[in-house]
Amino acid sequence: MQGIRRGLLMVLLAWLPGLAHAGVPTVAAASDLQFALEDIAERFTAETGQALRLNFGSSGNFRRQIAQGAPFELYLSADEAYVEALHADGHTVDAGVRYAVGRLVWLQPAGRDDLPGDDAPLAAVQAAIASLQAGEGRARIALANPEHAPYGVAAQQALEHAGLWAEMQPLKVLGENVSQAAQFALGGDARGGLVAYSLALAPALAARADHVLIPEAWHAPLNQRMVLIDGAGETARAFYAYLQQDEAREMLAEYGFSVPSGGETP
């Protein structure tokens, strides 16, 4: 009998943490939102008393997980095509709204005297290629994996535009998402990397990194869209609405995003 009671107690203890989190929605968000969305969610919770769980990762991986039934209630993608695909397959409440347009930057450790200028933002990549070809070392170039990360796709497009993609292959190091790519860009033997402007502006990175914007014409627009997943609860719906209010838009703009004006939800 004692064994049965002990077993029931263990089951109950394992079950209680899940009960404590019941009703707290999990949000799947692109990694470029890591700092901006944390700030917005903190303010939302302070104002409403409603808690959220934020998961950050690559938009493509989240799209696959949601299609397979992962228990997310709100999805913020860095590529609206992933939202459109989920909607076409019947996984979302509607087609969602565009909440921001992102920018790409070259990011490198702070304090170096070789930060590229606006007229040649990928000069550091050219220099790294030249050093490799001269046998002077292999300085890594970081970017997110283009197979499932929108900022990785944009980075590849920018490098192709500059005619550097083929030659820089021996130098590239891929992050699982753009946040990891930023970590790689500032560590080890990296020359730098191509990452999200929003990360470069975050205080945690701005203090130890320099950056230069990549021209928007060098890659496809980073149109970012969010959507409620089928079965989303009241808290997720409230946060979705909150993200479309002026206060949240202003916070996104502080992190370098272009945001739709009030009422503009293409």
Summary of the structure (lengths in Angstrom):
residues: 266
radius of gyration: 20.9
end to end distance: 63.0
largest distance: 77.9
contacts: 908
relative contact order: 0.20
helix: 45%
strand: 21%
